[in-house]
Amino acid sequence: MVIVHHLNNSRSQRVLWLLEELDIPYEVKRYQRDPKTMLAPAALRTVHPLGKSPVISDGDKTIAETGAIVDYLITTYGGGRFIPAAGTPERLRYTYWMHYAEGSAMPPLVMRLIFGEIPKSPEMPWFIRPIARKITGAVTENYIDPQLAAHVALWEAELGKSAYFAGDELTGADFMMSFPVEASGSRATLTPKVTAWLAGIHARGAYKQALSRGGPYLIMGSRSESTKVNPL
Ligand SMILES: N[C@@H](CCC(=O)N[C@@H](CS)C(=O)NCC(=O)O)C(=O)O
């Protein structure tokens, strides 16, 4: 039985979604973020030394890193689903987006979150706060936001070629991309094809079922909610 070590409001939600699509039995072990630091509890470090989510256990195997988990689940339990055939152009696209989601899309999103939080830090002396706000605001405006806009434009172009990120079938690339796209939805302006792709995913029965297994998922909040509740 697959056990998902699931942190609330986290990347691990997409693993639950994949498991629902695969329609295999699994258990969810829930962990709650510290409400002040938003970090995972120490208990997660007993599962994997980094103490990050997602992590899954399957028999004697412990697997961390979403891309590795998605790849493992699809190749072990997919029976050929959710992965394009080897040697096809779709397979190359699949490999690209599987790596890109965490390797390229997430860093500017995490940066935006951190730069947004710096001026709000309660430890910061009040007279430094306006200076911090000015610096972080300038970096966000001049560097991070243009980067994010370029990423969203890339997604829009890719979804102009096919219904999903790696062709006309739902694949691991879409499971991986769901989190950066959801996280961007509250930090950048999404474009029409990306918005439609996300709406299509949110309408899936398996996606909804995964939400009920994972508990409240606030990553999809509005821009204003996001400044308070959207952790990464
Ligand atoms: N690249 C890793 C990132 C893992 C990660 O940073 N997970 C976040 C949740 S979205 C986490 O555990 N944060 C809590 C913490 O760092 O304590 C993956 O995709 O699995």
Ligand as a Chemical Component Dictionary entry (heavy atoms), coordinates in Angstrom:
data_LIG
# 
_chem_comp.id                   LIG 
_chem_comp.type                 NON-POLYMER 
_chem_comp.pdbx_formal_charge   0 
_chem_comp.three_letter_code    LIG 
# 
loop_
_chem_comp_atom.comp_id 
_chem_comp_atom.atom_id 
_chem_comp_atom.alt_atom_id 
_chem_comp_atom.type_symbol 
_chem_comp_atom.charge 
_chem_comp_atom.model_Cartn_x 
_chem_comp_atom.model_Cartn_y 
_chem_comp_atom.model_Cartn_z 
_chem_comp_atom.pdbx_ordinal 
LIG N1  N1  N 0 11.378 20.019 -5.093 1  
LIG C1  C1  C 0 10.743 19.406 -3.956 2  
LIG C2  C2  C 0 10.270 20.513 -3.017 3  
LIG C3  C3  C 0 9.723  19.996 -1.716 4  
LIG C4  C4  C 0 9.220  21.151 -0.843 5  
LIG O1  O1  O 0 9.870  22.198 -0.710 6  
LIG N2  N2  N 0 8.051  20.948 -0.222 7  
LIG C5  C5  C 0 7.461  21.977 0.603  8  
LIG C6  C6  C 0 5.960  21.868 0.496  9  
LIG S1  S1  S 0 5.296  22.579 -0.950 10 
LIG C7  C7  C 0 7.765  21.740 2.073  11 
LIG O2  O2  O 0 7.863  20.611 2.494  12 
LIG N3  N3  N 0 7.828  22.840 2.825  13 
LIG C8  C8  C 0 7.942  22.803 4.252  14 
LIG C9  C9  C 0 9.342  22.945 4.762  15 
LIG O3  O3  O 0 10.255 23.286 3.982  16 
LIG O4  O4  O 0 9.538  22.757 5.972  17 
LIG C10 C10 C 0 9.592  18.519 -4.440 18 
LIG O5  O5  O 0 9.032  18.802 -5.499 19 
LIG O6  O6  O 0 9.244  17.538 -3.776 20 
# 
loop_
_chem_comp_bond.comp_id 
_chem_comp_bond.atom_id_1 
_chem_comp_bond.atom_id_2 
_chem_comp_bond.value_order 
_chem_comp_bond.pdbx_ordinal 
LIG N1  C1  SING 1  
LIG C1  C2  SING 2  
LIG C1  C10 SING 3  
LIG C2  C3  SING 4  
LIG C3  C4  SING 5  
LIG C4  O1  DOUB 6  
LIG C4  N2  SING 7  
LIG N2  C5  SING 8  
LIG C5  C6  SING 9  
LIG C5  C7  SING 10 
LIG C6  S1  SING 11 
LIG C7  O2  DOUB 12 
LIG C7  N3  SING 13 
LIG N3  C8  SING 14 
LIG C8  C9  SING 15 
LIG C9  O3  DOUB 16 
LIG C9  O4  SING 17 
LIG C10 O5  DOUB 18 
LIG C10 O6  SING 19 
# 
